[in-house]
């Protein structure tokens, strides 16, 4: 598998998380954060993942984050889901 496929698998396997490019880079042991940035942009443009500025579930920083289309696609609803609130 290539980097794009590895990222897509990671995001879909962790569909309860919102993850930034930096944390994806660390989790997948990529050599450059730019690789995660480019591949996540590509996955978003193909409609395979969601990608917007949010708080990362891993590091807690507010930055461009990614999450699975397999769960809730609306970012506001995704936050409620992560907080355990009924939607």
N, CA, C and O atoms as a Maestro MAE file, in Angstrom:
{
 s_m_m2io_version
 :::
 2.0.0
}

f_m_ct {
 s_m_title
 :::
 protein
 m_atom[348] {
  # First column is atom index #
  i_m_mmod_type
  r_m_x_coord
  r_m_y_coord
  r_m_z_coord
  i_m_residue_number
  s_m_chain_name
  s_m_pdb_residue_name
  s_m_pdb_atom_name
  i_m_atomic_number
  :::
  1 25 0.834 -1.191 0.000 1 A "UNK " " N  " 7
  2 3 0.000 0.000 0.000 1 A "UNK " " CA " 6
  3 2 0.872 1.245 0.000 1 A "UNK " " C  " 6
  4 15 1.991 1.243 0.515 1 A "UNK " " O  " 8
  5 25 0.341 2.300 -0.584 2 A "UNK " " N  " 7
  6 3 1.040 3.573 -0.588 2 A "UNK " " CA " 6
  7 2 0.607 4.438 0.584 2 A "UNK " " C  " 6
  8 15 -0.231 4.039 1.393 2 A "UNK " " O  " 8
  9 25 1.186 5.620 0.662 3 A "UNK " " N  " 7
  10 3 0.882 6.540 1.762 3 A "UNK " " CA " 6
  11 2 -0.601 6.910 1.767 3 A "UNK " " C  " 6
  12 15 -1.230 6.929 2.825 3 A "UNK " " O  " 8
  13 25 -1.157 7.201 0.607 4 A "UNK " " N  " 7
  14 3 -2.567 7.591 0.531 4 A "UNK " " CA " 6
  15 2 -3.467 6.490 1.100 4 A "UNK " " C  " 6
  16 15 -4.381 6.770 1.876 4 A "UNK " " O  " 8
  17 25 -3.209 5.250 0.715 5 A "UNK " " N  " 7
  18 3 -4.009 4.133 1.207 5 A "UNK " " CA " 6
  19 2 -3.804 3.920 2.699 5 A "UNK " " C  " 6
  20 15 -4.757 3.629 3.423 5 A "UNK " " O  " 8
  21 25 -2.557 4.064 3.165 6 A "UNK " " N  " 7
  22 3 -2.271 3.924 4.602 6 A "UNK " " CA " 6
  23 2 -3.045 4.960 5.417 6 A "UNK " " C  " 6
  24 15 -3.604 4.643 6.467 6 A "UNK " " O  " 8
  25 25 -3.072 6.190 4.926 7 A "UNK " " N  " 7
  26 3 -3.797 7.261 5.623 7 A "UNK " " CA " 6
  27 2 -5.293 6.965 5.637 7 A "UNK " " C  " 6
  28 15 -5.946 7.116 6.669 7 A "UNK " " O  " 8
  29 25 -5.836 6.548 4.505 8 A "UNK " " N  " 7
  30 3 -7.263 6.250 4.430 8 A "UNK " " CA " 6
  31 2 -7.637 5.113 5.381 8 A "UNK " " C  " 6
  32 15 -8.660 5.189 6.061 8 A "UNK " " O  " 8
  33 25 -6.830 4.073 5.433 9 A "UNK " " N  " 7
  34 3 -7.080 2.958 6.354 9 A "UNK " " CA " 6
  35 2 -7.018 3.455 7.793 9 A "UNK " " C  " 6
  36 15 -7.888 3.124 8.599 9 A "UNK " " O  " 8
  37 25 -5.993 4.251 8.127 10 A "UNK " " N  " 7
  38 3 -5.862 4.778 9.494 10 A "UNK " " CA " 6
  39 2 -7.088 5.605 9.888 10 A "UNK " " C  " 6
  40 15 -7.642 5.419 10.972 10 A "UNK " " O  " 8
  41 25 -7.507 6.506 9.020 11 A "UNK " " N  " 7
  42 3 -8.648 7.369 9.324 11 A "UNK " " CA " 6
  43 2 -9.924 6.541 9.489 11 A "UNK " " C  " 6
  44 15 -10.709 6.789 10.405 11 A "UNK " " O  " 8
  45 25 -10.134 5.566 8.614 12 A "UNK " " N  " 7
  46 3 -11.348 4.749 8.704 12 A "UNK " " CA " 6
  47 2 -11.325 3.797 9.895 12 A "UNK " " C  " 6
  48 15 -12.374 3.510 10.472 12 A "UNK " " O  " 8
  49 25 -10.149 3.307 10.269 13 A "UNK " " N  " 7
  50 3 -10.050 2.429 11.439 13 A "UNK " " CA " 6
  51 2 -10.206 3.213 12.736 13 A "UNK " " C  " 6
  52 15 -10.574 2.641 13.762 13 A "UNK " " O  " 8
  53 25 -9.932 4.505 12.704 14 A "UNK " " N  " 7
  54 3 -10.056 5.377 13.872 14 A "UNK " " CA " 6
  55 2 -11.177 6.377 13.634 14 A "UNK " " C  " 6
  56 15 -11.001 7.582 13.815 14 A "UNK " " O  " 8
  57 25 -12.329 5.863 13.228 15 A "UNK " " N  " 7
  58 3 -13.428 6.739 12.809 15 A "UNK " " CA " 6
  59 2 -14.093 7.493 13.949 15 A "UNK " " C  " 6
  60 15 -14.998 8.293 13.715 15 A "UNK " " O  " 8
  61 25 -13.657 7.250 15.173 16 A "UNK " " N  " 7
  62 3 -14.171 8.026 16.303 16 A "UNK " " CA " 6
  63 2 -13.249 9.189 16.649 16 A "UNK " " C  " 6
  64 15 -13.449 9.863 17.660 16 A "UNK " " O  " 8
  65 25 -12.238 9.426 15.812 17 A "UNK " " N  " 7
  66 3 -11.247 10.461 16.098 17 A "UNK " " CA " 6
  67 2 -11.170 11.488 14.980 17 A "UNK " " C  " 6
  68 15 -11.417 11.190 13.812 17 A "UNK " " O  " 8
  69 25 -10.820 12.699 15.371 18 A "UNK " " N  " 7
  70 3 -10.486 13.777 14.448 18 A "UNK " " CA " 6
  71 2 -8.975 13.938 14.578 18 A "UNK " " C  " 6
  72 15 -8.486 14.235 15.668 18 A "UNK " " O  " 8
  73 25 -8.224 13.747 13.490 19 A "UNK " " N  " 7
  74 3 -6.766 13.686 13.581 19 A "UNK " " CA " 6
  75 2 -6.101 14.676 12.634 19 A "UNK " " C  " 6
  76 15 -6.444 14.739 11.454 19 A "UNK " " O  " 8
  77 25 -5.144 15.452 13.155 20 A "UNK " " N  " 7
  78 3 -4.415 16.429 12.335 20 A "UNK " " CA " 6
  79 2 -3.319 15.738 11.523 20 A "UNK " " C  " 6
  80 15 -2.969 14.585 11.776 20 A "UNK " " O  " 8
  81 25 -2.789 16.466 10.546 21 A "UNK " " N  " 7
  82 3 -1.733 15.930 9.687 21 A "UNK " " CA " 6
  83 2 -0.483 15.562 10.482 21 A "UNK " " C  " 6
  84 15 0.154 14.546 10.204 21 A "UNK " " O  " 8
  85 25 -0.128 16.391 11.476 22 A "UNK " " N  " 7
  86 3 1.063 16.106 12.281 22 A "UNK " " CA " 6
  87 2 0.925 14.776 13.014 22 A "UNK " " C  " 6
  88 15 1.869 13.987 13.054 22 A "UNK " " O  " 8
  89 25 -0.242 14.527 13.591 23 A "UNK " " N  " 7
  90 3 -0.451 13.281 14.338 23 A "UNK " " CA " 6
  91 2 -0.523 12.077 13.402 23 A "UNK " " C  " 6
  92 15 -0.059 10.992 13.754 23 A "UNK " " O  " 8
  93 25 -1.102 12.257 12.212 24 A "UNK " " N  " 7
  94 3 -1.095 11.180 11.221 24 A "UNK " " CA " 6
  95 2 0.341 10.869 10.825 24 A "UNK " " C  " 6
  96 15 0.711 9.703 10.688 24 A "UNK " " O  " 8
  97 25 1.150 11.910 10.641 25 A "UNK " " N  " 7
  98 3 2.561 11.723 10.292 25 A "UNK " " CA " 6
  99 2 3.271 10.893 11.347 25 A "UNK " " C  " 6
  100 15 4.013 9.967 11.019 25 A "UNK " " O  " 8
  101 25 3.043 11.225 12.628 26 A "UNK " " N  " 7
  102 3 3.677 10.475 13.722 26 A "UNK " " CA " 6
  103 2 3.148 9.047 13.813 26 A "UNK " " C  " 6
  104 15 3.929 8.103 13.934 26 A "UNK " " O  " 8
  105 25 1.831 8.884 13.755 27 A "UNK " " N  " 7
  106 3 1.215 7.555 13.905 27 A "UNK " " CA " 6
  107 2 1.650 6.598 12.797 27 A "UNK " " C  " 6
  108 15 1.867 5.412 13.045 27 A "UNK " " O  " 8
  109 25 1.774 7.115 11.581 28 A "UNK " " N  " 7
  110 3 2.148 6.269 10.445 28 A "UNK " " CA " 6
  111 2 3.648 6.270 10.172 28 A "UNK " " C  " 6
  112 15 4.120 5.624 9.236 28 A "UNK " " O  " 8
  113 25 4.397 7.005 11.005 29 A "UNK " " N  " 7
  114 3 5.858 7.096 10.882 29 A "UNK " " CA " 6
  115 2 6.284 7.542 9.480 29 A "UNK " " C  " 6
  116 15 7.184 6.967 8.868 29 A "UNK " " O  " 8
  117 25 5.607 8.586 8.994 30 A "UNK " " N  " 7
  118 3 5.967 9.167 7.701 30 A "UNK " " CA " 6
  119 2 7.185 10.054 7.889 30 A "UNK " " C  " 6
  120 15 7.379 10.621 8.964 30 A "UNK " " O  " 8
  121 25 7.999 10.181 6.865 31 A "UNK " " N  " 7
  122 3 9.227 10.971 6.992 31 A "UNK " " CA " 6
  123 2 8.962 12.477 6.950 31 A "UNK " " C  " 6
  124 15 9.726 13.258 7.518 31 A "UNK " " O  " 8
  125 25 7.869 12.891 6.272 32 A "UNK " " N  " 7
  126 3 7.580 14.322 6.162 32 A "UNK " " CA " 6
  127 2 6.097 14.589 6.385 32 A "UNK " " C  " 6
  128 15 5.251 13.846 5.888 32 A "UNK " " O  " 8
  129 25 5.779 15.641 7.126 33 A "UNK " " N  " 7
  130 3 4.393 16.026 7.345 33 A "UNK " " CA " 6
  131 2 3.731 16.448 6.038 33 A "UNK " " C  " 6
  132 15 2.523 16.292 5.859 33 A "UNK " " O  " 8
  133 25 4.536 16.982 5.133 34 A "UNK " " N  " 7
  134 3 4.002 17.425 3.846 34 A "UNK " " CA " 6
  135 2 3.332 16.269 3.094 34 A "UNK " " C  " 6
  136 15 2.365 16.485 2.363 34 A "UNK " " O  " 8
  137 25 3.837 15.055 3.268 35 A "UNK " " N  " 7
  138 3 3.229 13.890 2.613 35 A "UNK " " CA " 6
  139 2 1.810 13.683 3.124 35 A "UNK " " C  " 6
  140 15 0.898 13.437 2.335 35 A "UNK " " O  " 8
  141 25 1.614 13.781 4.439 36 A "UNK " " N  " 7
  142 3 0.272 13.642 5.019 36 A "UNK " " CA " 6
  143 2 -0.628 14.771 4.522 36 A "UNK " " C  " 6
  144 15 -1.778 14.534 4.154 36 A "UNK " " O  " 8
  145 25 -0.109 15.993 4.511 37 A "UNK " " N  " 7
  146 3 -0.878 17.155 4.048 37 A "UNK " " CA " 6
  147 2 -1.367 16.948 2.609 37 A "UNK " " C  " 6
  148 15 -2.547 17.139 2.315 37 A "UNK " " O  " 8
  149 25 -0.460 16.561 1.727 38 A "UNK " " N  " 7
  150 3 -0.806 16.395 0.317 38 A "UNK " " CA " 6
  151 2 -1.802 15.265 0.106 38 A "UNK " " C  " 6
  152 15 -2.776 15.418 -0.630 38 A "UNK " " O  " 8
  153 25 -1.557 14.136 0.751 39 A "UNK " " N  " 7
  154 3 -2.430 12.974 0.561 39 A "UNK " " CA " 6
  155 2 -3.808 13.201 1.181 39 A "UNK " " C  " 6
  156 15 -4.814 12.764 0.623 39 A "UNK " " O  " 8
  157 25 -3.865 13.879 2.328 40 A "UNK " " N  " 7
  158 3 -5.163 14.176 2.945 40 A "UNK " " CA " 6
  159 2 -5.964 15.147 2.085 40 A "UNK " " C  " 6
  160 15 -7.179 14.997 1.956 40 A "UNK " " O  " 8
  161 25 -5.304 16.137 1.496 41 A "UNK " " N  " 7
  162 3 -5.994 17.046 0.569 41 A "UNK " " CA " 6
  163 2 -6.552 16.271 -0.622 41 A "UNK " " C  " 6
  164 15 -7.673 16.520 -1.066 41 A "UNK " " O  " 8
  165 25 -5.766 15.339 -1.128 42 A "UNK " " N  " 7
  166 3 -6.200 14.518 -2.257 42 A "UNK " " CA " 6
  167 2 -7.399 13.640 -1.870 42 A "UNK " " C  " 6
  168 15 -8.364 13.531 -2.626 42 A "UNK " " O  " 8
  169 25 -7.330 13.020 -0.696 43 A "UNK " " N  " 7
  170 3 -8.441 12.179 -0.232 43 A "UNK " " CA " 6
  171 2 -9.713 13.000 -0.039 43 A "UNK " " C  " 6
  172 15 -10.813 12.537 -0.338 43 A "UNK " " O  " 8
  173 25 -9.550 14.227 0.466 44 A "UNK " " N  " 7
  174 3 -10.717 15.101 0.637 44 A "UNK " " CA " 6
  175 2 -11.301 15.484 -0.721 44 A "UNK " " C  " 6
  176 15 -12.519 15.458 -0.902 44 A "UNK " " O  " 8
  177 25 -10.447 15.837 -1.668 45 A "UNK " " N  " 7
  178 3 -10.938 16.259 -2.987 45 A "UNK " " CA " 6
  179 2 -11.657 15.119 -3.706 45 A "UNK " " C  " 6
  180 15 -12.521 15.364 -4.548 45 A "UNK " " O  " 8
  181 25 -11.308 13.888 -3.382 46 A "UNK " " N  " 7
  182 3 -11.989 12.719 -3.956 46 A "UNK " " CA " 6
  183 2 -13.245 12.337 -3.168 46 A "UNK " " C  " 6
  184 15 -13.957 11.402 -3.535 46 A "UNK " " O  " 8
  185 25 -13.507 13.067 -2.090 47 A "UNK " " N  " 7
  186 3 -14.697 12.805 -1.292 47 A "UNK " " CA " 6
  187 2 -14.591 11.598 -0.379 47 A "UNK " " C  " 6
  188 15 -15.605 11.038 0.035 47 A "UNK " " O  " 8
  189 25 -13.353 11.190 -0.058 48 A "UNK " " N  " 7
  190 3 -13.155 9.979 0.745 48 A "UNK " " CA " 6
  191 2 -13.025 10.246 2.235 48 A "UNK " " C  " 6
  192 15 -13.258 9.352 3.048 48 A "UNK " " O  " 8
  193 25 -12.649 11.485 2.605 49 A "UNK " " N  " 7
  194 3 -12.547 11.862 4.018 49 A "UNK " " CA " 6
  195 2 -13.098 13.273 4.193 49 A "UNK " " C  " 6
  196 15 -13.282 14.008 3.223 49 A "UNK " " O  " 8
  197 25 -13.354 13.629 5.429 50 A "UNK " " N  " 7
  198 3 -13.707 15.001 5.787 50 A "UNK " " CA " 6
  199 2 -12.439 15.697 6.258 50 A "UNK " " C  " 6
  200 15 -11.572 15.066 6.864 50 A "UNK " " O  " 8
  201 25 -12.323 17.001 5.983 51 A "UNK " " N  " 7
  202 3 -11.114 17.743 6.341 51 A "UNK " " CA " 6
  203 2 -11.461 19.210 6.560 51 A "UNK " " C  " 6
  204 15 -11.876 19.901 5.629 51 A "UNK " " O  " 8
  205 25 -11.292 19.683 7.789 52 A "UNK " " N  " 7
  206 3 -11.523 21.092 8.137 52 A "UNK " " CA " 6
  207 2 -10.702 21.425 9.373 52 A "UNK " " C  " 6
  208 15 -10.145 20.536 10.017 52 A "UNK " " O  " 8
  209 25 -10.633 22.706 9.698 53 A "UNK " " N  " 7
  210 3 -9.966 23.118 10.928 53 A "UNK " " CA " 6
  211 2 -10.824 22.687 12.112 53 A "UNK " " C  " 6
  212 15 -12.026 22.948 12.156 53 A "UNK " " O  " 8
  213 25 -10.183 22.023 13.068 54 A "UNK " " N  " 7
  214 3 -10.868 21.533 14.256 54 A "UNK " " CA " 6
  215 2 -9.813 21.234 15.314 54 A "UNK " " C  " 6
  216 15 -8.623 21.449 15.084 54 A "UNK " " O  " 8
  217 25 -10.241 20.741 16.465 55 A "UNK " " N  " 7
  218 3 -9.318 20.340 17.526 55 A "UNK " " CA " 6
  219 2 -8.986 18.866 17.332 55 A "UNK " " C  " 6
  220 15 -9.882 18.023 17.271 55 A "UNK " " O  " 8
  221 25 -7.704 18.560 17.236 56 A "UNK " " N  " 7
  222 3 -7.237 17.190 17.039 56 A "UNK " " CA " 6
  223 2 -7.515 16.358 18.289 56 A "UNK " " C  " 6
  224 15 -7.244 16.798 19.406 56 A "UNK " " O  " 8
  225 25 -8.054 15.162 18.097 57 A "UNK " " N  " 7
  226 3 -8.333 14.249 19.209 57 A "UNK " " CA " 6
  227 2 -7.065 13.707 19.845 57 A "UNK " " C  " 6
  228 15 -7.095 13.264 20.993 57 A "UNK " " O  " 8
  229 25 -5.953 13.732 19.123 58 A "UNK " " N  " 7
  230 3 -4.702 13.159 19.623 58 A "UNK " " CA " 6
  231 2 -3.885 14.194 20.391 58 A "UNK " " C  " 6
  232 15 -3.532 13.968 21.549 58 A "UNK " " O  " 8
  233 25 -3.581 15.331 19.756 59 A "UNK " " N  " 7
  234 3 -2.700 16.327 20.382 59 A "UNK " " CA " 6
  235 2 -3.453 17.472 21.053 59 A "UNK " " C  " 6
  236 15 -2.874 18.200 21.859 59 A "UNK " " O  " 8
  237 25 -4.729 17.640 20.735 60 A "UNK " " N  " 7
  238 3 -5.534 18.690 21.348 60 A "UNK " " CA " 6
  239 2 -5.344 20.075 20.754 60 A "UNK " " C  " 6
  240 15 -5.898 21.047 21.269 60 A "UNK " " O  " 8
  241 25 -4.569 20.182 19.676 61 A "UNK " " N  " 7
  242 3 -4.334 21.484 19.047 61 A "UNK " " CA " 6
  243 2 -5.381 21.759 17.973 61 A "UNK " " C  " 6
  244 15 -5.903 20.839 17.342 61 A "UNK " " O  " 8
  245 25 -5.676 23.041 17.778 62 A "UNK " " N  " 7
  246 3 -6.615 23.446 16.743 62 A "UNK " " CA " 6
  247 2 -5.852 23.657 15.443 62 A "UNK " " C  " 6
  248 15 -5.015 24.553 15.338 62 A "UNK " " O  " 8
  249 25 -6.149 22.827 14.463 63 A "UNK " " N  " 7
  250 3 -5.499 22.921 13.156 63 A "UNK " " CA " 6
  251 2 -6.290 22.115 12.138 63 A "UNK " " C  " 6
  252 15 -7.343 21.567 12.464 63 A "UNK " " O  " 8
  253 25 -5.798 22.036 10.921 64 A "UNK " " N  " 7
  254 3 -6.479 21.291 9.867 64 A "UNK " " CA " 6
  255 2 -6.495 19.814 10.259 64 A "UNK " " C  " 6
  256 15 -5.450 19.205 10.484 64 A "UNK " " O  " 8
  257 25 -7.709 19.251 10.336 65 A "UNK " " N  " 7
  258 3 -7.872 17.871 10.796 65 A "UNK " " CA " 6
  259 2 -8.662 17.044 9.786 65 A "UNK " " C  " 6
  260 15 -9.313 17.573 8.885 65 A "UNK " " O  " 8
  261 25 -8.582 15.747 9.967 66 A "UNK " " N  " 7
  262 3 -9.201 14.780 9.069 66 A "UNK " " CA " 6
  263 2 -10.031 13.800 9.886 66 A "UNK " " C  " 6
  264 15 -9.667 13.461 11.012 66 A "UNK " " O  " 8
  265 25 -11.157 13.340 9.315 67 A "UNK " " N  " 7
  266 3 -11.933 12.290 9.962 67 A "UNK " " CA " 6
  267 2 -12.705 11.523 8.903 67 A "UNK " " C  " 6
  268 15 -12.869 11.977 7.770 67 A "UNK " " O  " 8
  269 25 -13.172 10.361 9.298 68 A "UNK " " N  " 7
  270 3 -13.795 9.417 8.385 68 A "UNK " " CA " 6
  271 2 -15.167 9.861 7.903 68 A "UNK " " C  " 6
  272 15 -15.920 10.497 8.640 68 A "UNK " " O  " 8
  273 25 -15.481 9.521 6.673 69 A "UNK " " N  " 7
  274 3 -16.829 9.718 6.135 69 A "UNK " " CA " 6
  275 2 -17.758 8.624 6.647 69 A "UNK " " C  " 6
  276 15 -18.974 8.717 6.477 69 A "UNK " " O  " 8
  277 25 -17.200 7.584 7.275 70 A "UNK " " N  " 7
  278 3 -18.006 6.460 7.756 70 A "UNK " " CA " 6
  279 2 -18.832 6.804 8.978 70 A "UNK " " C  " 6
  280 15 -19.750 6.063 9.331 70 A "UNK " " O  " 8
  281 25 -18.523 7.917 9.633 71 A "UNK " " N  " 7
  282 3 -19.292 8.303 10.812 71 A "UNK " " CA " 6
  283 2 -20.161 9.493 10.457 71 A "UNK " " C  " 6
  284 15 -20.939 9.421 9.506 71 A "UNK " " O  " 8
  285 25 -20.053 10.546 11.169 72 A "UNK " " N  " 7
  286 3 -20.899 11.713 10.967 72 A "UNK " " CA " 6
  287 2 -20.130 12.738 10.145 72 A "UNK " " C  " 6
  288 15 -19.025 13.128 10.521 72 A "UNK " " O  " 8
  289 25 -20.696 13.174 9.036 73 A "UNK " " N  " 7
  290 3 -19.956 14.057 8.136 73 A "UNK " " CA " 6
  291 2 -19.987 15.520 8.552 73 A "UNK " " C  " 6
  292 15 -19.096 16.280 8.174 73 A "UNK " " O  " 8
  293 25 -20.982 15.930 9.315 74 A "UNK " " N  " 7
  294 3 -21.054 17.326 9.739 74 A "UNK " " CA " 6
  295 2 -20.141 17.551 10.933 74 A "UNK " " C  " 6
  296 15 -20.240 16.829 11.926 74 A "UNK " " O  " 8
  297 25 -19.254 18.536 10.859 75 A "UNK " " N  " 7
  298 3 -18.267 18.743 11.923 75 A "UNK " " CA " 6
  299 2 -18.917 19.060 13.266 75 A "UNK " " C  " 6
  300 15 -18.419 18.615 14.300 75 A "UNK " " O  " 8
  301 25 -20.003 19.808 13.280 76 A "UNK " " N  " 7
  302 3 -20.691 20.097 14.534 76 A "UNK " " CA " 6
  303 2 -21.266 18.834 15.151 76 A "UNK " " C  " 6
  304 15 -21.175 18.634 16.362 76 A "UNK " " O  " 8
  305 25 -21.859 17.982 14.322 77 A "UNK " " N  " 7
  306 3 -22.391 16.717 14.807 77 A "UNK " " CA " 6
  307 2 -21.263 15.797 15.253 77 A "UNK " " C  " 6
  308 15 -21.422 15.045 16.215 77 A "UNK " " O  " 8
  309 25 -20.135 15.848 14.570 78 A "UNK " " N  " 7
  310 3 -18.990 15.017 14.945 78 A "UNK " " CA " 6
  311 2 -18.505 15.401 16.336 78 A "UNK " " C  " 6
  312 15 -18.184 14.523 17.137 78 A "UNK " " O  " 8
  313 25 -18.445 16.693 16.638 79 A "UNK " " N  " 7
  314 3 -18.029 17.132 17.976 79 A "UNK " " CA " 6
  315 2 -18.999 16.603 19.024 79 A "UNK " " C  " 6
  316 15 -18.573 16.129 20.077 79 A "UNK " " O  " 8
  317 25 -20.299 16.677 18.746 80 A "UNK " " N  " 7
  318 3 -21.296 16.172 19.688 80 A "UNK " " CA " 6
  319 2 -21.117 14.670 19.894 80 A "UNK " " C  " 6
  320 15 -21.228 14.175 21.016 80 A "UNK " " O  " 8
  321 25 -20.843 13.955 18.819 81 A "UNK " " N  " 7
  322 3 -20.619 12.511 18.891 81 A "UNK " " CA " 6
  323 2 -19.436 12.203 19.797 81 A "UNK " " C  " 6
  324 15 -19.508 11.314 20.645 81 A "UNK " " O  " 8
  325 25 -18.352 12.938 19.616 82 A "UNK " " N  " 7
  326 3 -17.155 12.712 20.423 82 A "UNK " " CA " 6
  327 2 -17.391 13.051 21.888 82 A "UNK " " C  " 6
  328 15 -16.775 12.456 22.771 82 A "UNK " " O  " 8
  329 25 -18.269 13.993 22.146 83 A "UNK " " N  " 7
  330 3 -18.581 14.372 23.523 83 A "UNK " " CA " 6
  331 2 -19.636 13.465 24.141 83 A "UNK " " C  " 6
  332 15 -19.959 13.613 25.320 83 A "UNK " " O  " 8
  333 25 -20.177 12.531 23.367 84 A "UNK " " N  " 7
  334 3 -21.171 11.605 23.877 84 A "UNK " " CA " 6
  335 2 -22.561 12.197 24.000 84 A "UNK " " C  " 6
  336 15 -23.384 11.696 24.765 84 A "UNK " " O  " 8
  337 25 -22.830 13.254 23.257 85 A "UNK " " N  " 7
  338 3 -24.139 13.898 23.311 85 A "UNK " " CA " 6
  339 2 -25.066 13.281 22.278 85 A "UNK " " C  " 6
  340 15 -24.614 12.810 21.234 85 A "UNK " " O  " 8
  341 25 -26.349 13.281 22.564 86 A "UNK " " N  " 7
  342 3 -27.318 12.789 21.590 86 A "UNK " " CA " 6
  343 2 -27.443 13.801 20.464 86 A "UNK " " C  " 6
  344 15 -27.416 15.011 20.688 86 A "UNK " " O  " 8
  345 25 -27.579 13.287 19.259 87 A "UNK " " N  " 7
  346 3 -27.729 14.167 18.099 87 A "UNK " " CA " 6
  347 2 -28.979 13.809 17.327 87 A "UNK " " C  " 6
  348 15 -29.280 14.439 16.313 87 A "UNK " " O  " 8
  :::
 }
 m_bond[347] {
  # First column is bond index #
  i_m_from
  i_m_to
  i_m_order
  :::
  1 1 2 1
  2 2 3 1
  3 3 4 2
  4 3 5 1
  5 5 6 1
  6 6 7 1
  7 7 8 2
  8 7 9 1
  9 9 10 1
  10 10 11 1
  11 11 12 2
  12 11 13 1
  13 13 14 1
  14 14 15 1
  15 15 16 2
  16 15 17 1
  17 17 18 1
  18 18 19 1
  19 19 20 2
  20 19 21 1
  21 21 22 1
  22 22 23 1
  23 23 24 2
  24 23 25 1
  25 25 26 1
  26 26 27 1
  27 27 28 2
  28 27 29 1
  29 29 30 1
  30 30 31 1
  31 31 32 2
  32 31 33 1
  33 33 34 1
  34 34 35 1
  35 35 36 2
  36 35 37 1
  37 37 38 1
  38 38 39 1
  39 39 40 2
  40 39 41 1
  41 41 42 1
  42 42 43 1
  43 43 44 2
  44 43 45 1
  45 45 46 1
  46 46 47 1
  47 47 48 2
  48 47 49 1
  49 49 50 1
  50 50 51 1
  51 51 52 2
  52 51 53 1
  53 53 54 1
  54 54 55 1
  55 55 56 2
  56 55 57 1
  57 57 58 1
  58 58 59 1
  59 59 60 2
  60 59 61 1
  61 61 62 1
  62 62 63 1
  63 63 64 2
  64 63 65 1
  65 65 66 1
  66 66 67 1
  67 67 68 2
  68 67 69 1
  69 69 70 1
  70 70 71 1
  71 71 72 2
  72 71 73 1
  73 73 74 1
  74 74 75 1
  75 75 76 2
  76 75 77 1
  77 77 78 1
  78 78 79 1
  79 79 80 2
  80 79 81 1
  81 81 82 1
  82 82 83 1
  83 83 84 2
  84 83 85 1
  85 85 86 1
  86 86 87 1
  87 87 88 2
  88 87 89 1
  89 89 90 1
  90 90 91 1
  91 91 92 2
  92 91 93 1
  93 93 94 1
  94 94 95 1
  95 95 96 2
  96 95 97 1
  97 97 98 1
  98 98 99 1
  99 99 100 2
  100 99 101 1
  101 101 102 1
  102 102 103 1
  103 103 104 2
  104 103 105 1
  105 105 106 1
  106 106 107 1
  107 107 108 2
  108 107 109 1
  109 109 110 1
  110 110 111 1
  111 111 112 2
  112 111 113 1
  113 113 114 1
  114 114 115 1
  115 115 116 2
  116 115 117 1
  117 117 118 1
  118 118 119 1
  119 119 120 2
  120 119 121 1
  121 121 122 1
  122 122 123 1
  123 123 124 2
  124 123 125 1
  125 125 126 1
  126 126 127 1
  127 127 128 2
  128 127 129 1
  129 129 130 1
  130 130 131 1
  131 131 132 2
  132 131 133 1
  133 133 134 1
  134 134 135 1
  135 135 136 2
  136 135 137 1
  137 137 138 1
  138 138 139 1
  139 139 140 2
  140 139 141 1
  141 141 142 1
  142 142 143 1
  143 143 144 2
  144 143 145 1
  145 145 146 1
  146 146 147 1
  147 147 148 2
  148 147 149 1
  149 149 150 1
  150 150 151 1
  151 151 152 2
  152 151 153 1
  153 153 154 1
  154 154 155 1
  155 155 156 2
  156 155 157 1
  157 157 158 1
  158 158 159 1
  159 159 160 2
  160 159 161 1
  161 161 162 1
  162 162 163 1
  163 163 164 2
  164 163 165 1
  165 165 166 1
  166 166 167 1
  167 167 168 2
  168 167 169 1
  169 169 170 1
  170 170 171 1
  171 171 172 2
  172 171 173 1
  173 173 174 1
  174 174 175 1
  175 175 176 2
  176 175 177 1
  177 177 178 1
  178 178 179 1
  179 179 180 2
  180 179 181 1
  181 181 182 1
  182 182 183 1
  183 183 184 2
  184 183 185 1
  185 185 186 1
  186 186 187 1
  187 187 188 2
  188 187 189 1
  189 189 190 1
  190 190 191 1
  191 191 192 2
  192 191 193 1
  193 193 194 1
  194 194 195 1
  195 195 196 2
  196 195 197 1
  197 197 198 1
  198 198 199 1
  199 199 200 2
  200 199 201 1
  201 201 202 1
  202 202 203 1
  203 203 204 2
  204 203 205 1
  205 205 206 1
  206 206 207 1
  207 207 208 2
  208 207 209 1
  209 209 210 1
  210 210 211 1
  211 211 212 2
  212 211 213 1
  213 213 214 1
  214 214 215 1
  215 215 216 2
  216 215 217 1
  217 217 218 1
  218 218 219 1
  219 219 220 2
  220 219 221 1
  221 221 222 1
  222 222 223 1
  223 223 224 2
  224 223 225 1
  225 225 226 1
  226 226 227 1
  227 227 228 2
  228 227 229 1
  229 229 230 1
  230 230 231 1
  231 231 232 2
  232 231 233 1
  233 233 234 1
  234 234 235 1
  235 235 236 2
  236 235 237 1
  237 237 238 1
  238 238 239 1
  239 239 240 2
  240 239 241 1
  241 241 242 1
  242 242 243 1
  243 243 244 2
  244 243 245 1
  245 245 246 1
  246 246 247 1
  247 247 248 2
  248 247 249 1
  249 249 250 1
  250 250 251 1
  251 251 252 2
  252 251 253 1
  253 253 254 1
  254 254 255 1
  255 255 256 2
  256 255 257 1
  257 257 258 1
  258 258 259 1
  259 259 260 2
  260 259 261 1
  261 261 262 1
  262 262 263 1
  263 263 264 2
  264 263 265 1
  265 265 266 1
  266 266 267 1
  267 267 268 2
  268 267 269 1
  269 269 270 1
  270 270 271 1
  271 271 272 2
  272 271 273 1
  273 273 274 1
  274 274 275 1
  275 275 276 2
  276 275 277 1
  277 277 278 1
  278 278 279 1
  279 279 280 2
  280 279 281 1
  281 281 282 1
  282 282 283 1
  283 283 284 2
  284 283 285 1
  285 285 286 1
  286 286 287 1
  287 287 288 2
  288 287 289 1
  289 289 290 1
  290 290 291 1
  291 291 292 2
  292 291 293 1
  293 293 294 1
  294 294 295 1
  295 295 296 2
  296 295 297 1
  297 297 298 1
  298 298 299 1
  299 299 300 2
  300 299 301 1
  301 301 302 1
  302 302 303 1
  303 303 304 2
  304 303 305 1
  305 305 306 1
  306 306 307 1
  307 307 308 2
  308 307 309 1
  309 309 310 1
  310 310 311 1
  311 311 312 2
  312 311 313 1
  313 313 314 1
  314 314 315 1
  315 315 316 2
  316 315 317 1
  317 317 318 1
  318 318 319 1
  319 319 320 2
  320 319 321 1
  321 321 322 1
  322 322 323 1
  323 323 324 2
  324 323 325 1
  325 325 326 1
  326 326 327 1
  327 327 328 2
  328 327 329 1
  329 329 330 1
  330 330 331 1
  331 331 332 2
  332 331 333 1
  333 333 334 1
  334 334 335 1
  335 335 336 2
  336 335 337 1
  337 337 338 1
  338 338 339 1
  339 339 340 2
  340 339 341 1
  341 341 342 1
  342 342 343 1
  343 343 344 2
  344 343 345 1
  345 345 346 1
  346 346 347 1
  347 347 348 2
  :::
 }
}
